[in-house]
Amino acid sequence: MKHGLASAVFLVFGVTAMAAGAPMVRSEAVREVLCDAVPVPPGFRRFRLEEGSFAAWVRRLPVQAEGAEVMTWDGRKAPQKFYRVWRVSALPLKFRQDLEQCADWAFRLWHEYQSEAGAGDDAWLLDYNGRHVRYGDWKKARRGASPDAFFRWAASNANSHSQKQGLRRISGEAGLLPGDILVQNETGGVGHTSIVLDAAEDSQGIRVFLMGFGFMPAQNLHVERADPGRGPGGWFTLDGYQQFLAEHLPFGPPVLRGFTAREQPRSSR
């Protein structure tokens, strides 16, 4: 959301599965990944995802120990009182400044996935207008360029408006998978981005989602736990999460977007 700006994204167009496992974190304190730390509601099963896909990578995000607090970029406890924090991501903030907010965290996950998968010069991000900027082209005019410098540039110049304009449209909840996002931005300025961190389904075809987001000031990505009326077992239905946004983050109705160039294969069976 930062000052009407939020972030941008590394993306290899047309790639849905690459040689990437769980995200790397330099901390021996990390003992769990998200899909092990958070159980599905009774009667639900996680979607089976293509090995090496972005969705499978996001599902295995490392998380801090239960009870960890959301901290801001300058070491303070996040001021938001409405959070129901389930888990906090173990990925540290990259920058010691107020950069990595809501949209930035969605793009940060994609950036990390692409980096671990070896995208190199073929990685690309979005400028403010949602246009694709290839890393190999961007670095030609910049001495000492690096993937993290590319990410910093994007975080300073693009926002949730860029996501809304430049990423793949998803028509409904049937297409939502881990790593996809819900984007709120009505004006091109301040908005909000939420991240689908996991997805599950019961035998009747009812879908539920594990949702997370960052916010301002820049702070840890966290998993938000649903109130009982907004989904079973702490997971949100899509309608339930839209109600949550309307109450706590009223930046307009969300649209659904995805980083991958096409929908990723999945099955709940």
C-alpha positions as CSV (number, residue, x, y, z in Angstrom):
1,M,0.0,0.0,0.0
2,K,3.0,2.3,0.5
3,H,2.3,6.0,-0.2
4,G,0.0,4.9,-3.0
5,L,2.7,2.5,-4.2
6,A,3.3,-1.1,-3.3
7,S,5.4,-3.4,-5.4
8,A,6.3,-5.4,-8.5
9,V,7.0,-8.9,-9.6
10,F,9.6,-11.2,-11.1
11,L,7.8,-13.5,-13.5
12,V,8.9,-16.1,-16.1
13,F,6.1,-16.0,-18.7
14,G,4.6,-19.4,-19.5
15,V,6.5,-21.2,-16.8
16,T,4.4,-23.1,-14.2
17,A,6.8,-25.7,-12.8
18,M,10.5,-25.3,-12.2
19,A,13.1,-26.9,-10.1
20,A,12.3,-25.2,-6.8
21,G,11.5,-26.8,-3.5
22,A,10.6,-25.2,-0.2
23,P,11.8,-21.6,0.2
24,M,15.3,-21.2,1.7
25,V,15.7,-19.4,5.0
26,R,19.0,-18.9,6.8
27,S,17.7,-19.8,10.3
28,E,18.1,-23.0,12.3
29,A,15.1,-22.0,14.3
30,V,12.8,-22.8,11.4
31,R,11.3,-26.2,12.0
32,E,8.0,-26.2,10.1
33,V,6.6,-25.3,6.8
34,L,3.1,-23.9,6.3
35,C,1.4,-27.0,5.2
36,D,2.6,-29.0,8.2
37,A,2.0,-26.2,10.7
38,V,-1.7,-25.4,9.7
39,P,-4.1,-28.4,9.5
40,V,-7.0,-28.4,7.1
41,P,-10.6,-28.3,8.5
42,P,-12.2,-31.7,9.2
43,G,-13.6,-33.2,6.0
44,F,-11.3,-31.2,3.7
45,R,-8.3,-32.2,1.7
46,R,-5.6,-29.9,0.2
47,F,-5.4,-29.7,-3.6
48,R,-2.8,-32.0,-5.1
49,L,-0.4,-29.6,-6.9
50,E,2.2,-30.1,-9.6
51,E,5.6,-30.7,-8.0
52,G,7.9,-27.7,-8.5
53,S,5.1,-25.4,-9.3
54,F,4.8,-21.9,-7.8
55,A,1.6,-23.0,-6.0
56,A,3.4,-26.0,-4.4
57,W,6.3,-23.8,-3.4
58,V,4.0,-21.3,-1.7
59,R,2.3,-24.0,0.3
60,R,5.7,-24.9,1.8
61,L,6.6,-21.5,3.1
62,P,8.7,-21.7,6.3
63,V,6.9,-20.3,9.3
64,Q,8.1,-19.1,12.7
65,A,7.1,-20.9,15.9
66,E,3.5,-20.7,17.1
67,G,2.9,-17.5,19.0
68,A,5.4,-15.3,17.1
69,E,4.3,-11.7,16.6
70,V,4.1,-9.6,13.5
71,M,7.0,-7.1,13.6
72,T,7.6,-4.0,11.5
73,W,10.7,-3.2,9.5
74,D,12.1,-1.1,12.4
75,G,11.6,-3.8,15.1
76,R,8.3,-2.7,16.6
77,K,5.2,-4.8,17.1
78,A,2.8,-4.2,14.2
79,P,0.1,-1.8,15.4
80,Q,-3.0,-3.4,13.8
81,K,-5.4,-4.6,16.4
82,F,-7.8,-6.6,14.2
83,Y,-5.3,-9.3,13.3
84,R,-6.0,-12.9,14.3
85,V,-2.5,-14.2,13.6
86,W,-2.2,-17.9,13.0
87,R,1.4,-18.1,11.9
88,V,4.1,-15.6,10.8
89,S,6.3,-16.2,7.8
90,A,10.0,-17.0,8.6
91,L,11.1,-15.1,5.5
92,P,12.8,-11.9,6.8
93,L,12.2,-8.5,5.3
94,K,14.9,-7.7,2.7
95,F,15.2,-4.0,3.4
96,R,15.6,-1.9,6.5
97,Q,13.1,0.7,5.3
98,D,9.4,1.0,4.8
99,L,9.2,-0.9,1.5
100,E,7.8,-4.4,1.8
101,Q,4.1,-3.9,2.4
102,C,1.0,-5.8,1.2
103,A,1.5,-6.0,-2.6
104,D,5.3,-6.3,-2.1
105,W,4.9,-9.5,-0.2
106,A,3.0,-11.2,-3.0
107,F,5.7,-10.1,-5.4
108,R,8.4,-11.1,-3.0
109,L,7.2,-14.7,-3.0
110,W,7.3,-14.8,-6.7
111,H,10.7,-13.1,-6.8
112,E,12.1,-15.7,-4.4
113,Y,10.6,-18.6,-6.4
114,Q,12.0,-17.3,-9.6
115,S,15.4,-16.8,-8.1
116,E,15.6,-20.3,-6.6
117,A,14.4,-21.7,-9.9
118,G,17.2,-20.0,-11.8
119,A,15.2,-17.6,-14.0
120,G,18.1,-15.3,-14.4
121,D,17.9,-12.7,-17.2
122,D,14.5,-14.1,-18.3
123,A,12.8,-13.0,-15.0
124,W,10.6,-9.9,-15.4
125,L,8.6,-7.5,-13.3
126,L,5.9,-5.0,-13.7
127,D,6.2,-1.2,-13.9
128,Y,3.5,1.0,-12.4
129,N,1.3,0.6,-15.5
130,G,1.5,-3.2,-15.5
131,R,4.0,-3.3,-18.4
132,H,6.5,-6.2,-18.3
133,V,10.1,-5.2,-17.8
134,R,12.6,-8.0,-18.3
135,Y,15.5,-8.2,-15.9
136,G,18.1,-8.7,-18.6
137,D,17.0,-5.5,-20.3
138,W,16.6,-3.5,-17.1
139,K,20.2,-4.2,-15.9
140,K,21.9,-3.1,-19.2
141,A,21.6,0.6,-18.2
142,R,22.4,0.1,-14.5
143,R,25.9,-0.4,-13.1
144,G,26.1,-3.0,-10.3
145,A,22.5,-4.2,-11.0
146,S,21.3,-7.3,-9.1
147,P,18.0,-9.2,-8.8
148,D,17.5,-7.6,-5.4
149,A,18.1,-4.1,-6.8
150,F,15.5,-4.9,-9.5
151,F,13.1,-5.9,-6.8
152,R,13.8,-2.7,-4.8
153,W,13.3,-0.6,-7.9
154,A,10.0,-2.3,-8.5
155,A,8.9,-1.9,-4.8
156,S,9.5,1.8,-5.2
157,N,7.7,2.3,-8.4
158,A,4.8,-0.1,-8.8
159,N,1.8,-1.1,-6.6
160,S,-1.4,-3.1,-6.4
161,H,-2.7,-1.1,-9.4
162,S,0.2,-2.6,-11.4
163,Q,-0.9,-6.1,-10.3
164,K,-4.5,-5.4,-11.3
165,Q,-3.5,-4.2,-14.7
166,G,-0.6,-6.5,-15.6
167,L,-1.3,-10.0,-14.1
168,R,-3.5,-12.8,-15.4
169,R,-7.2,-12.5,-14.7
170,I,-8.8,-15.3,-12.7
171,S,-12.6,-15.6,-13.3
172,G,-13.6,-17.2,-10.0
173,E,-12.7,-19.3,-6.9
174,A,-12.4,-22.5,-9.0
175,G,-9.2,-21.1,-10.5
176,L,-7.6,-19.9,-7.2
177,L,-4.5,-21.6,-6.1
178,P,-1.6,-20.9,-3.6
179,G,0.3,-17.9,-4.8
180,D,-2.7,-16.2,-6.5
181,I,-3.9,-12.9,-5.1
182,L,-6.9,-10.8,-4.3
183,V,-6.3,-7.2,-5.3
184,Q,-8.2,-4.1,-4.2
185,N,-7.4,-0.9,-6.0
186,E,-10.0,1.6,-7.2
187,T,-7.9,4.7,-7.8
188,G,-4.5,3.6,-9.0
189,G,-3.1,4.8,-5.6
190,V,-3.6,3.2,-2.2
191,G,-5.0,-0.3,-2.3
192,H,-4.4,-3.7,-0.8
193,T,-3.3,-7.2,-1.9
194,S,-4.0,-10.5,-0.1
195,I,-2.3,-13.8,-0.9
196,V,-3.8,-17.2,-1.2
197,L,-1.3,-19.4,0.8
198,D,-3.2,-22.7,0.5
199,A,-6.4,-24.2,-0.8
200,A,-8.6,-27.2,0.1
201,E,-11.9,-28.8,-0.8
202,D,-14.4,-31.1,0.7
203,S,-16.4,-33.9,-0.9
204,Q,-19.2,-31.5,-1.8
205,G,-16.9,-29.3,-3.7
206,I,-16.8,-26.5,-1.1
207,R,-13.5,-24.7,-1.3
208,V,-11.6,-22.9,1.5
209,F,-8.5,-20.8,1.5
210,L,-5.6,-20.0,3.8
211,M,-5.1,-16.3,3.5
212,G,-2.2,-14.0,4.3
213,F,-0.9,-10.5,3.8
214,G,1.5,-7.8,4.8
215,F,0.5,-4.3,5.5
216,M,1.9,-0.8,6.4
217,P,4.2,0.1,7.8
218,A,6.3,-2.7,6.2
219,Q,6.0,-5.8,8.3
220,N,6.2,-9.6,8.4
221,L,3.9,-11.6,6.1
222,H,1.4,-13.4,8.4
223,V,-1.4,-16.0,8.0
224,E,-4.7,-14.6,9.1
225,R,-7.1,-17.0,11.0
226,A,-10.7,-16.8,10.0
227,D,-13.5,-16.1,12.5
228,P,-15.9,-19.0,12.8
229,G,-18.5,-17.2,10.7
230,R,-16.1,-16.7,7.8
231,G,-15.0,-20.3,7.2
232,P,-14.4,-23.6,8.9
233,G,-11.4,-24.4,11.0
234,G,-9.7,-21.1,10.6
235,W,-9.7,-21.2,6.8
236,F,-11.8,-18.7,4.8
237,T,-14.4,-19.3,2.2
238,L,-14.0,-16.7,-0.6
239,D,-17.2,-15.0,0.5
240,G,-16.0,-15.0,4.1
241,Y,-12.7,-13.4,3.1
242,Q,-14.5,-10.7,1.1
243,Q,-16.5,-9.9,4.2
244,F,-13.3,-9.7,6.2
245,L,-11.8,-7.2,3.7
246,A,-15.0,-5.1,3.7
247,E,-14.9,-4.8,7.5
248,H,-11.2,-4.3,8.1
249,L,-9.5,-3.3,4.8
250,P,-12.2,-1.4,2.9
251,F,-10.3,-0.5,-0.3
252,G,-13.0,-1.7,-2.7
253,P,-14.1,-5.0,-4.0
254,P,-11.2,-7.4,-4.8
255,V,-10.3,-8.8,-8.2
256,L,-8.5,-12.1,-8.6
257,R,-5.1,-12.3,-10.3
258,G,-2.4,-14.8,-10.9
259,F,1.4,-14.6,-11.5
260,T,1.7,-17.6,-13.8
261,A,0.9,-17.3,-17.4
262,R,-1.8,-20.0,-17.3
263,E,-3.7,-21.8,-14.6
264,Q,-1.6,-24.4,-12.8
265,P,-2.7,-28.1,-12.8
266,R,-4.2,-29.4,-9.6
267,S,-6.5,-32.0,-8.2
268,S,-8.1,-32.5,-4.8
269,R,-8.2,-36.2,-5.2
